[in-house]
Amino acid sequence: MILDEACVVAPKPGVRLRFDPVRGRHVLLAPERVLFPCPTTVEILERIPPGGTTIARLVDGLAQEYDAARETIAEDVLALLGQLAKDRLIRVEREDRDVDAAA
Amino acid sequence: MSMPQPEGASRTHGGIEPPVGLLAELTHRCPLQCPYCSNPLALVRRSEELSTAEWKRVFDEAAELGVLQLHLSGGEPTARPDLEELIAHARSRELYCNLITAGVGISEARLDALVAAGLEHVQVSIQDVDPEGCDRIAGYPDALRKKLAFARAVRARGLPLTVNAVVHRHNLDRLERMIELALELGADRIEVAHVQYYGWALANRAALLPTRAQLERSLAVVERARRELEGRLVIDFVIPDYYARRPKPCMNGWGRAVITVSPDGRVMPCHAAHVIPGLVFANVRDEPLARIWYESEAFNRFRGTAWMKEPCRSCPRREIDFGGCRCQAMLLAGDPEATDPACELSPEHARILALAEAESQAPPPPFLYRTLAAGRAPREPAPAA
């Protein structure tokens, strides 16, 4: 799935990010899967609110926080969210249409 | 983005990682009588089951040990009236709650209570897309209609759904329709699992083994469906051991990822491990879960690769498939340290394959249905070899 900044990303039911004190790191729990996301993935997942947000807004927030070139951040965030969507770990909506199921 | 195993995880236990999953067999009671049930023949009685307080303590100990996902299974886990209380408790310890159910006899109000308690994923078994076939395998009337209604109710509440389809010679020819049904129900995943021959399934092996032609067709069906449904439905596929060339990486390695607790509190590396003679399983009633996981003889017995014999010991795949399944090595080769006969490098492999071909082409004997009485009745030993 090719994402762009107008896409709305939202948490997927049945997928949960939590910190695991035993392993000392975040874990992403999904049906029949346990993943150990990298710190960048954790940071982005934590910024997705329960009701979802546009990728543009996520990029704005990160560019501001890290005082980095918006273009570079956008590229990384789009690639990372694209992978998460492909792995069925987030929901993606576009133009009021749920492309998650139709992709 | 992610990796299957954590790097830099705690190494304070001599290299033994904490388990990621706990399979909680809450009860052996079940309204269905499937002849391939993974429960042991000697089913645990209700009076022997762990209490609500005991299960809660097990979940507390599991969370502290590092368990992340809880698989609430049975028997039929909804037969426990305290299931919602157990789920709420598990969620308070941040455990991911997965329910593995037959999906019959569960009212919408009960499902609402389970969801409100924090249930996160449901796996429902479908025995066959043909209603009569479904009833015959489950030994339960009108099973399919009830299962479909339950699966739809799960999706209506927004929970992710997995269809568990156990396949064998009586339903394998309808595999396409099972996959279509999973799609129509809005499932995210379907697990197409060929029967694994332990316990009840081993006793019913001659009635269940598919022919090689059936198996090959099922492989083609799955391959095509995976291609056509990519992005819409995930298809997990478990091949039948008897026709395999390489063994399955059973439990992802003994005492490596999953810890199983039986209804009466026995703690095992897998739900079939009781077939291995000489293994003593500690009970959560007597010992803490962490000590059982890290220190018990049963869990350390087949950890790593030091216990292996040839051809496993020097095999380049020894840390990929861990020599296959210890229980199957016991059941088919008579030695729990032997190479799983599912592996073509096993000296037993040709014999097992010939046996599968012979049994699958003979007329199927009647099912031995899974009941408390049938499991405890004296019978001819299972035709292990």
Interface residues (C-beta under 8 A of the other chain):
Chain A: M1 K12 P13 G14 R16 R18 D20 V22 R23 G24 R25 V27 L28 L29 P31 E32 V34 L35 F36 P37 C38 T41 L80 Q83 L84 K86 D87 R88 A101 A103
Chain B: M1 S2 M3 P4 Q5 P6 E7 G8 A9 S10 P18 V20 G21 E64 L65 G66 L68 Q69 E94 Y96 N98 E120 H121 G158 L159 P160 T162 D188 R189 G231 R232 V234 D236
